[in-house]
Amino acid sequence: MRSVLIFLMFCIATCTFAQSDTTITLQAITGLQYDLARFAVKPSQKVTIVFKNVDDMAHNLVFTQPGKRLSVVETVIKMGDKAQATNYVPASTEVLAASKILIPNTTETFSFVAPSQEGVYPYVCTYPGHGYVMYGAMYVTTKALPPLSKDSNIPPTRQIDTPVEIVSPHPFPLEYPLIYRTFMPDCGPAAIAVAINPNHSYCFDAGKCYLRYAWTGGFVDNTAHWKGNGNALAAVKGIIYFKDKVTYPLRIGKADKLPEVHFKGYSLQKRLPVFSYTLDGIAVKETLKSLIDDSGLSRTFSFGKPTQQTLYFVTQTDDGIVYKSSTGKWTNGVLTIPKGTTQLTLTMKRQAAAHSVHHH
């Protein structure tokens, strides 16, 4: 009897050791990617995830059932504005475990028990616009993992040893509007490229919180970046019709005083980004849309509370744009926006080269 008891205690100890807990630290980093492209755990093992967002935009971390990454991503897109209340995580059996949406420089720790069935369980950021490129693979297995260069379960950019020949500039079907967090020419490192539709795009500088430029004719080609050069610039596929040259257009109190700006991230409304930032402490939300026939942009600025100071929107009078505003008065290319304003809509229409630029 004693020998049987000792044997049982040995089995329990061995089993406990085999299924010991594991902790994985995983970070959302610049370039719409996780720092770990993959990791392995044992079947039925308790897994604790320490998820850190060290990027400058919001992300989450969602583990799915095998082969269900794209299904979950597309379910979130179909949820529309309702998805925000659920941290962009659908109530679905396809979801194994998930974090909340983390704003920049925050951390969440959560735990789950790995499935008993061996397999490849994807993890993905389901924030709209991110899920097609920001993903990785959790292997539930006791076996060795395949070489990175032959692992089709991770993004092509992480298959380090294999040259990735991409025929199309985009390795997935495009659904517009489309957002890329990438490196853009003539912009700081925190560029956000947005394709409003297949023919009209713009570059927003999240580091300095303003529209850098806009173009028509196509979106961007990220082939150099996807081939493994993480610092490569995306190529603009089209003709730039507007480029901001006034350093920063929206100003407070004085037209010649540059404000202090801080980016607060963005949300999505009908797949279009709504950028949030502060100017000298004033909360601002900005939404950019295309005008009819892609002839320019409509920019709506919403302020967190009625402005206590006069605002100014400064333009360059020869920038090839006809400006119109829902409020305020134009003088020599400067729009004076009265105190108490809560919202401003500004249109920027391309001007024929032979014509002079007018402000209304």
Secondary structure, 3 states (H helix, E strand, C coil): CHHHHHHHHHHHHHHHHHCCCEEEEEEEECCCEECCCEEEECCCCEEEEEEEECCCCCECCEEECCCCHHHHHHHHHHHHHHHHHHCCCCCCCCEEEECCCECCCEEEEEEEECCCCCEEEEEECCCCCCCCCCEEEEEECCCCCCCHHHCCCCCHHHCCCCCCCCCCCCCCCCCCCEEEECCCCCCCCCEEEEEEECCEEEEEECCCCEEEEEEECCCEECHHHHCCCCCCCCEECCEEEEECCCCCCEEECCCCCCCCEEEEEEEEECCEEEEEEEECCEEEEEEEEECHHHCEEEEEEEECCCCCCCEEEECCCCCCEEEEECCCEEECCEEEECCCCCEEEEEEEECCCCCCCCEC
